[in-house]
Amino acid sequence: MKLLFLGPPASGKSTIIKCLSELYNIETHNLDKVINKRYISSYPKPSIPLERSFIDSAVLEFINESQIYPDCIIELPHHNYIALLIEHRKWFDGFDHIFAITASTQTLLSRNAIRTDSIPEEYILDCSSMYEISRIFFQKLFGKKYVEINSECHDIQQTIQIIQRVIEG
């Protein structure tokens, strides 16, 4: 079973993935962690902005590595580099289900404010807007394997149950 989770920061992806990983005893992989690991090892000063070519190569590395995982849950935070991944359509074909975890912009900002690893508000606003613009595109591109869940409407247990019903048919 291969699952992909995407959505804006603070939508609840990591929390959901942690629960599913324990429930199904399946490993998880996060694109942000790959980029951060590569960024930290490549740049001694964290203040240096990431170059587009650097992000593109990290994403390609992630795509190539993730193709060898037989069963896994992959977290794909919704960043500006999602367009690069869309160019790699066949990569998405390898997933049994693609879950988009959503929440209103206000909820994303509220959740982000209490996180220990909070990110700039402008970034949340950009990601939220970009996701809203691309929703129809994702629905058309991924068809029936694409499921959108608003994490505001359900508590974590209800969300896990919804995902389980989708996975188990």
Buried (B, 14 or more C-beta within 10 A) or exposed (E): BBBBBBBBBBBBBBBBBBBBBEEBEBEBBBBBEBBBEBBEEEBEEEEEEBEEEBBEEBBBEBBEEBEEBEEBBBBBBBBEBBEBBBEEEEBBEEBEBBBBBBBEBEBBBEBBEEEEEBEEEEBBBBBBEBBEEBEEEBBEBBEEBBBBBBBBEBEEEEBBEBBEEBBEE
